[in-house]
Amino acid sequence: MSDLQLNKILGAGLATGLVILGLGQLTGILFESEPPEKPGYAIAVVEDTGGGGEVADTPPDWGTVLPTADIAAGQAISAKCAGCHTFTQGGANGTGPNLFGVVGRKPGSHGGFAYSAPMTDFGAKNPVWDYDRLYLFLKAPGKDVSGTKMTFVGLKKPEERIAMIAYLHSLGSTLPIPAPKPAAAAPAAAAPAAAGTAAGAASATPGTPGAPAATPSATAAPAPVKK
């Protein structure tokens, strides 16, 4: 084999190697992909805001709901509070004060119990535990009196609070049940207006008692003269 043929073979092999190497680099460039910063799939979550504001929780008409409230249900609900409070007359204080006679009592005033400063301040601004104050306080004690030592999460259902307050009222309450609130009166102007309309219609209808007599529409013709 001559040197020329050997050079051709070596050149062809070198060219083939360069082509293979170039194709490898080109493939890497065309199909190169970077790994994601965080593995997995990103899922967009839309927060459900409920479509409106929170419904106001206003106290009920105590004169209507208390006389018919379920006191036994309130006593059963009070088991949630028995770990901190006693309910018997003259009962000892626990983690919380004795609650016999609490309805109508001044907040932060039960003898022998060390109240927190926020509850003492609350009692200075509110003369008695009335029904409205108990209703709001029992829903979220820590929110209603910020800083109170009472860590109970509260009774969220209005019917539970009403029953609980009815039970507390049965335990030596000094606060009378108020009279029911009168229902909203209907507009009084509607009745006179309707009566006036009916009277006008009656006067405009011939033959109706009290209606004016009809007026003749033409003058009667004179009688013929005899000759």
C-alpha positions as CSV (number, residue, x, y, z in Angstrom):
1,M,0.0,0.0,0.0
2,S,1.4,3.3,-1.0
3,D,1.6,6.4,1.2
4,L,-1.1,8.1,-0.8
5,Q,-3.6,5.4,-0.2
6,L,-2.8,5.3,3.5
7,N,-3.3,9.0,3.7
8,K,-6.7,8.7,2.0
9,I,-7.8,6.0,4.5
10,L,-6.7,8.0,7.5
11,G,-8.3,11.1,6.2
12,A,-11.6,9.3,5.6
13,G,-11.5,7.9,9.1
14,L,-10.8,11.3,10.6
15,A,-13.6,12.9,8.6
16,T,-16.0,10.2,9.7
17,G,-15.1,10.8,13.4
18,L,-15.5,14.5,13.0
19,V,-18.9,14.0,11.5
20,I,-20.0,11.7,14.3
21,L,-18.7,14.1,17.0
22,G,-20.5,17.0,15.3
23,L,-23.8,15.2,15.1
24,G,-23.6,14.4,18.8
25,Q,-23.1,18.0,19.8
26,L,-25.8,19.1,17.4
27,T,-28.3,16.6,18.9
28,G,-27.5,17.9,22.4
29,I,-28.1,21.5,21.3
30,L,-31.4,20.7,19.6
31,F,-32.9,18.5,22.4
32,E,-31.3,20.1,25.5
33,S,-33.7,20.7,28.4
34,E,-33.1,22.2,31.8
35,P,-34.5,20.5,34.9
36,P,-37.3,22.5,36.7
37,E,-36.4,24.4,39.9
38,K,-39.1,22.4,41.8
39,P,-40.1,18.9,40.9
40,G,-43.8,18.1,40.3
41,Y,-46.7,20.0,38.8
42,A,-47.8,23.5,39.6
43,I,-51.5,23.6,40.3
44,A,-53.2,27.0,40.6
45,V,-55.5,27.1,43.6
46,V,-58.2,29.7,43.8
47,E,-59.1,30.7,47.3
48,D,-62.8,30.4,48.1
49,T,-63.9,33.6,49.8
50,G,-67.5,32.5,50.2
51,G,-68.9,35.2,47.9
52,G,-69.8,37.6,50.7
53,G,-69.1,39.0,54.1
54,E,-69.8,37.3,57.4
55,V,-73.5,37.5,58.5
56,A,-74.0,39.7,61.6
57,D,-74.7,37.6,64.7
58,T,-77.2,39.9,66.6
59,P,-78.7,39.0,69.9
60,P,-82.3,37.7,69.7
61,D,-85.5,39.0,71.3
62,W,-85.0,37.7,74.8
63,G,-88.6,38.2,75.8
64,T,-89.6,35.8,73.1
65,V,-86.8,33.1,73.2
66,L,-86.1,32.8,76.9
67,P,-89.5,31.7,78.1
68,T,-89.5,28.7,75.7
69,A,-85.7,28.0,75.7
70,D,-84.6,24.4,76.5
71,I,-83.0,24.7,80.0
72,A,-82.1,21.0,80.0
73,A,-80.2,21.4,76.8
74,G,-78.3,24.3,78.3
75,Q,-77.4,22.2,81.3
76,A,-76.0,19.6,79.0
77,I,-74.0,22.2,77.1
78,S,-72.6,23.5,80.4
79,A,-70.6,20.2,80.7
80,K,-68.2,21.8,78.3
81,C,-67.5,24.4,81.0
82,A,-67.4,22.1,84.0
83,G,-63.7,21.6,83.9
84,C,-63.2,25.3,84.9
85,H,-66.5,26.4,86.5
86,T,-68.9,25.2,89.2
87,F,-72.6,25.9,88.9
88,T,-74.0,25.1,92.4
89,Q,-74.9,27.8,94.9
90,G,-71.9,28.6,97.1
91,G,-69.7,26.3,94.9
92,A,-66.0,26.8,95.0
93,N,-64.1,28.7,92.3
94,G,-61.9,26.7,90.0
95,T,-59.8,27.8,87.1
96,G,-62.8,30.1,86.5
97,P,-65.3,31.6,88.9
98,N,-68.4,30.0,90.2
99,L,-71.3,30.8,87.8
100,F,-74.3,30.5,90.1
101,G,-76.1,33.8,89.8
102,V,-73.8,35.1,87.1
103,V,-76.8,36.5,85.1
104,G,-77.3,40.0,86.4
105,R,-73.9,40.0,88.3
106,K,-71.2,42.6,87.6
107,P,-68.5,41.2,85.4
108,G,-65.2,40.5,87.3
109,S,-66.8,40.8,90.7
110,H,-67.3,37.2,92.1
111,G,-65.6,37.0,95.5
112,G,-62.5,35.1,96.0
113,F,-61.5,34.8,92.4
114,A,-58.4,36.5,90.9
115,Y,-59.7,38.0,87.6
116,S,-57.4,39.1,84.8
117,A,-56.9,42.9,84.3
118,P,-58.8,42.8,81.0
119,M,-61.8,41.3,82.7
120,T,-61.6,43.8,85.6
121,D,-61.5,46.6,83.0
122,F,-64.5,45.0,81.2
123,G,-66.4,45.0,84.5
124,A,-65.7,48.6,85.0
125,K,-67.3,49.5,81.7
126,N,-70.3,47.1,81.9
127,P,-72.5,47.1,85.0
128,V,-74.0,43.6,84.7
129,W,-73.8,40.4,82.7
130,D,-77.0,41.0,80.8
131,Y,-78.3,38.7,78.1
132,D,-76.8,40.5,75.2
133,R,-73.3,40.7,76.8
134,L,-73.4,37.0,77.7
135,Y,-74.6,36.1,74.1
136,L,-71.6,37.8,72.5
137,F,-69.1,36.8,75.1
138,L,-70.0,33.1,75.0
139,K,-69.5,33.1,71.2
140,A,-65.7,33.9,71.5
141,P,-64.6,34.9,75.0
142,G,-61.0,35.7,73.9
143,K,-62.2,37.9,71.1
144,D,-64.9,39.7,73.0
145,V,-62.6,40.4,76.0
146,S,-59.1,40.4,74.6
147,G,-56.6,39.1,77.1
148,T,-59.0,37.3,79.4
149,K,-57.7,34.1,81.1
150,M,-60.7,32.2,79.7
151,T,-59.3,30.2,76.8
152,F,-62.6,28.5,75.9
153,V,-63.1,28.6,72.1
154,G,-66.7,29.5,72.6
155,L,-70.2,28.4,71.5
156,K,-70.6,29.2,67.8
157,K,-74.2,28.1,67.4
158,P,-76.8,30.8,68.5
159,E,-79.2,28.1,69.7
160,E,-76.5,26.7,72.0
161,R,-75.8,30.1,73.5
162,I,-79.5,30.7,74.0
163,A,-80.0,27.4,75.8
164,M,-76.9,28.0,77.9
165,I,-78.1,31.5,78.9
166,A,-81.5,30.1,79.8
167,Y,-79.8,27.5,82.1
168,L,-77.6,30.2,83.7
169,H,-80.7,32.3,84.2
170,S,-82.3,29.5,86.1
171,L,-79.4,29.6,88.6
172,G,-80.3,32.4,90.9
173,S,-80.5,35.2,88.2
174,T,-81.3,38.7,89.4
175,L,-82.1,39.9,85.9
176,P,-85.8,39.7,84.9
177,I,-86.8,38.5,81.5
178,P,-87.8,41.5,79.4
179,A,-91.2,41.8,77.7
180,P,-91.3,40.6,74.1
181,K,-90.6,43.3,71.5
182,P,-93.7,44.4,69.6
183,A,-93.9,43.4,66.0
184,A,-93.4,46.2,63.5
185,A,-96.7,47.9,62.7
186,A,-97.9,47.9,59.2
187,P,-98.2,51.3,57.5
188,A,-101.5,52.9,58.7
189,A,-102.0,55.0,55.6
190,A,-102.8,52.0,53.4
191,A,-106.2,51.3,55.0
192,P,-107.7,54.8,54.7
193,A,-106.4,55.0,51.1
194,A,-108.2,51.7,50.2
195,A,-111.4,52.9,51.9
196,G,-111.4,56.1,50.0
197,T,-110.9,54.3,46.7
198,A,-113.8,52.0,47.4
199,A,-116.1,54.9,48.4
200,G,-115.2,56.7,45.2
201,A,-116.0,53.7,43.1
202,A,-119.3,53.3,44.8
203,S,-120.3,56.9,44.2
204,A,-119.5,56.6,40.5
205,T,-121.7,53.5,39.9
206,P,-125.4,54.1,39.1
207,G,-127.8,52.2,41.3
208,T,-125.5,52.1,44.3
209,P,-127.1,53.3,47.5
210,G,-126.0,56.8,48.3
211,A,-125.0,57.6,44.7
212,P,-126.5,60.8,43.0
213,A,-129.4,60.4,40.6
214,A,-128.6,60.3,36.9
215,T,-129.1,63.6,35.0
216,P,-131.4,63.3,31.9
217,S,-129.4,63.7,28.7
218,A,-132.2,65.4,26.7
219,T,-135.3,67.6,27.3
220,A,-138.6,65.8,26.8
221,A,-140.6,66.8,23.6
222,P,-143.8,69.0,24.1
223,A,-147.2,67.4,23.8
224,P,-149.0,67.9,20.5
225,V,-151.6,70.7,20.3
226,K,-155.2,69.7,19.4
227,K,-156.9,71.9,16.8
